[in-house]
């Protein structure tokens, strides 16, 4: 039973990672999957073959890796459970935001679809996780990276792309969380800085951090 459970969780982790990388500029590769999941490339190749045989992905050696419709549904279900778990942890259990992602990784496999539905109802059917990712992973994205935002326009932070503890802690310290209002005052490409106004206070932010913030125009401004 423990072996079967571990195998089930491994399949879900692969589907989630493939879904995540599918929307990135670099795309999905065995190397990226190996680094992300901390396994060997040979292990990735073996799992990809099993996922293909199960009808969850399309994959040819040295070729593209993509989720099938069935794999997409499985990935979306897992992502929904993960993001609901983050809401439970931060909203109810008051776990610090920088710890929520890793703790949710442990919980996400434990919820059945029925329990996930009840959890969503108990939480008030939230639309997004505390990092700003939509609970429904299929929802259309209308955000842009802060590094690409127009100058001196009222913006609101929508999402934190990097959920690692160190990055989230840094953003918490600088009050750059979903819902925060800001403006890009200027960019300094040579110095690698973006000068922001955050809730009325000017702050410099490195481009390497700003690239992980997704924003949209604040329509009430």
C-alpha positions as CSV (number, residue, x, y, z in Angstrom):
1,X,0.0,0.0,0.0
2,X,2.7,2.6,0.8
3,X,4.4,1.8,-2.5
4,X,1.2,2.3,-4.4
5,X,0.5,5.5,-2.7
6,X,4.0,6.8,-3.4
7,X,3.6,5.8,-7.1
8,X,0.2,7.7,-7.2
9,X,1.8,10.8,-5.7
10,X,4.7,10.6,-8.1
11,X,2.4,10.5,-11.1
12,X,0.6,13.6,-9.8
13,X,3.8,15.4,-9.2
14,X,4.9,14.8,-12.8
15,X,1.6,15.9,-14.2
16,X,1.7,19.1,-12.1
17,X,5.3,19.8,-13.2
18,X,4.5,19.2,-16.9
19,X,1.5,21.6,-16.6
20,X,3.6,24.2,-15.0
21,X,6.4,24.1,-17.6
22,X,4.0,23.9,-20.5
23,X,3.1,27.6,-20.1
24,X,6.8,28.8,-19.7
25,X,9.0,30.0,-22.5
26,X,11.5,27.2,-22.0
27,X,8.8,24.5,-22.3
28,X,9.0,21.0,-20.9
29,X,12.1,18.9,-21.1
30,X,13.4,15.8,-19.3
31,X,16.3,17.9,-17.9
32,X,13.9,20.5,-16.4
33,X,11.7,17.8,-14.9
34,X,14.7,16.0,-13.4
35,X,15.9,19.2,-11.8
36,X,12.5,20.2,-10.5
37,X,11.6,16.8,-9.1
38,X,15.1,16.1,-8.0
39,X,15.4,12.7,-9.8
40,X,17.7,11.4,-12.4
41,X,17.0,11.9,-16.1
42,X,16.7,8.1,-16.5
43,X,13.9,8.1,-13.9
44,X,12.2,10.9,-15.8
45,X,12.4,8.9,-19.0
46,X,10.9,5.8,-17.4
47,X,8.0,7.8,-15.8
48,X,7.3,9.6,-19.1
49,X,6.9,6.2,-20.8
50,X,4.5,5.1,-18.1
51,X,2.5,8.3,-18.3
52,X,2.3,7.9,-22.1
53,X,1.1,4.3,-21.8
54,X,-1.6,5.5,-19.3
55,X,-2.8,8.0,-21.9
56,X,-1.8,11.0,-19.7
57,X,0.8,12.6,-22.0
58,X,2.1,12.5,-25.5
59,X,5.8,12.0,-25.7
60,X,8.5,10.9,-28.1
61,X,12.1,10.6,-27.0
62,X,14.0,13.9,-27.6
63,X,10.6,15.4,-28.7
64,X,7.8,17.4,-27.2
65,X,6.1,16.5,-23.9
66,X,2.5,17.5,-23.6
67,X,-0.5,16.6,-21.4
68,X,-3.4,14.8,-23.1
69,X,-7.0,15.9,-22.2
70,X,-7.1,13.3,-19.5
71,X,-3.7,14.3,-18.2
72,X,-4.8,18.0,-18.2
73,X,-7.8,17.1,-16.1
74,X,-5.7,15.1,-13.6
75,X,-3.2,18.0,-13.3
76,X,-6.0,20.6,-12.9
77,X,-7.6,18.5,-10.1
78,X,-4.3,18.3,-8.3
79,X,-3.5,22.0,-8.7
80,X,-7.0,22.8,-7.3
81,X,-6.4,20.6,-4.2
82,X,-3.0,22.2,-3.7
83,X,-4.3,25.8,-3.9
84,X,-7.3,25.0,-1.6
85,X,-4.8,23.5,0.8
86,X,-2.8,26.7,0.8
87,X,-6.0,28.6,1.6
88,X,-6.8,26.3,4.5
89,X,-3.2,26.7,5.8
90,X,-3.1,30.5,5.6
91,X,-6.7,31.5,6.2
92,X,-7.7,29.0,8.9
93,X,-4.5,27.6,10.4
94,X,-2.6,30.9,10.1
95,X,0.5,29.3,8.6
96,X,2.9,32.0,7.4
97,X,2.6,32.5,3.6
98,X,6.3,31.6,3.0
99,X,5.6,28.1,4.5
100,X,2.2,27.5,2.8
101,X,3.5,26.1,-0.6
102,X,5.7,23.4,0.9
103,X,3.1,22.3,3.5
104,X,0.4,22.2,0.8
105,X,2.6,19.8,-1.2
106,X,2.2,17.3,1.6
107,X,-1.6,17.8,1.8
108,X,-2.6,18.0,-1.8
109,X,-2.5,14.2,-2.4
110,X,-4.7,13.5,0.7
111,X,-7.9,15.2,-0.5
112,X,-10.5,13.2,-2.4
113,X,-12.6,15.2,-5.0
114,X,-15.5,15.2,-2.5
115,X,-13.4,16.6,0.3
116,X,-11.9,19.2,-2.0
117,X,-15.4,20.4,-2.9
118,X,-16.4,20.6,0.8
119,X,-13.2,22.4,1.6
120,X,-13.9,25.0,-1.2
121,X,-17.4,25.6,0.2
122,X,-16.1,25.9,3.8
123,X,-13.5,28.5,2.6
124,X,-16.2,30.5,0.8
125,X,-15.3,29.3,-2.7
126,X,-12.1,31.4,-3.1
127,X,-11.1,32.3,-6.6
128,X,-7.3,32.3,-6.0
129,X,-4.7,30.8,-3.7
130,X,-2.9,33.2,-1.3
131,X,-0.1,33.6,-3.8
132,X,-2.7,34.8,-6.4
133,X,-2.9,31.7,-8.6
134,X,-6.4,30.9,-9.7
135,X,-8.0,27.9,-8.0
136,X,-9.2,26.9,-11.4
137,X,-6.0,26.3,-13.3
138,X,-7.9,26.5,-16.6
139,X,-9.0,30.1,-16.0
140,X,-7.7,32.6,-18.7
141,X,-4.8,34.7,-17.6
142,X,-4.9,38.5,-18.3
143,X,-1.9,39.5,-16.3
144,X,1.5,40.8,-17.4
145,X,5.0,40.6,-15.7
146,X,5.9,43.7,-13.7
147,X,9.0,44.0,-15.8
148,X,6.8,44.6,-18.8
149,X,4.2,46.9,-17.2
150,X,3.7,50.5,-18.5
151,X,5.3,53.4,-16.6
152,X,3.3,55.5,-14.1
153,X,0.1,53.6,-14.5
154,X,-1.8,52.4,-11.5
155,X,-1.3,48.6,-11.2
156,X,-2.3,45.9,-8.7
157,X,-0.2,42.9,-7.9
158,X,-2.1,39.7,-8.9
159,X,0.2,36.8,-8.5
160,X,3.6,35.7,-7.1
161,X,5.2,33.3,-9.6
162,X,8.0,32.1,-7.4
163,X,6.5,30.4,-4.2
164,X,9.9,29.4,-2.7
165,X,10.1,30.4,1.0
166,X,13.0,32.9,0.6
167,X,11.3,34.7,-2.3
168,X,7.9,34.9,-0.6
169,X,9.5,36.1,2.6
170,X,11.3,38.8,0.7
171,X,8.1,39.9,-1.0
172,X,6.2,39.8,2.3
173,X,8.8,42.1,3.9
174,X,8.4,44.6,1.0
175,X,4.6,44.3,1.1
176,X,4.5,43.1,-2.5
177,X,1.6,40.7,-2.2
178,X,-1.6,40.0,-4.2
179,X,-3.8,43.0,-3.9
180,X,-1.0,45.5,-3.4
181,X,-1.3,48.7,-5.5
182,X,1.9,50.0,-7.2
183,X,3.3,52.0,-10.1
184,X,6.5,51.5,-12.1
185,X,8.2,54.9,-11.9
186,X,11.3,54.0,-14.0
187,X,13.5,51.2,-15.1
188,X,17.3,51.0,-14.9
189,X,18.3,48.1,-17.2
190,X,22.0,48.8,-16.7
191,X,21.7,48.6,-12.9
192,X,19.1,45.9,-13.1
193,X,16.5,47.8,-11.1
194,X,12.9,48.8,-11.3
195,X,11.9,51.8,-9.3
196,X,8.4,51.4,-7.9
197,X,5.9,53.3,-5.9
198,X,4.2,50.8,-3.5
199,X,1.2,52.0,-1.7
200,X,2.6,55.5,-2.0
201,X,6.2,54.6,-0.9
202,X,9.0,54.6,-3.5
203,X,11.2,51.4,-3.4
204,X,13.8,50.0,-5.7
205,X,13.3,46.4,-6.8
206,X,15.7,44.1,-8.7
207,X,14.7,42.9,-12.1
208,X,15.4,39.4,-11.0
209,X,12.7,39.7,-8.4
210,X,10.3,41.8,-10.4
211,X,10.1,39.1,-13.1
212,X,8.2,36.9,-10.7
213,X,5.4,39.4,-10.0
214,X,2.3,39.4,-12.2
215,X,0.2,42.6,-12.3
216,X,-2.8,44.1,-14.1
217,X,-4.0,47.6,-14.5
218,X,-5.9,48.9,-11.4
219,X,-9.3,49.8,-13.0
220,X,-10.5,52.0,-10.1
221,X,-7.5,54.4,-10.5
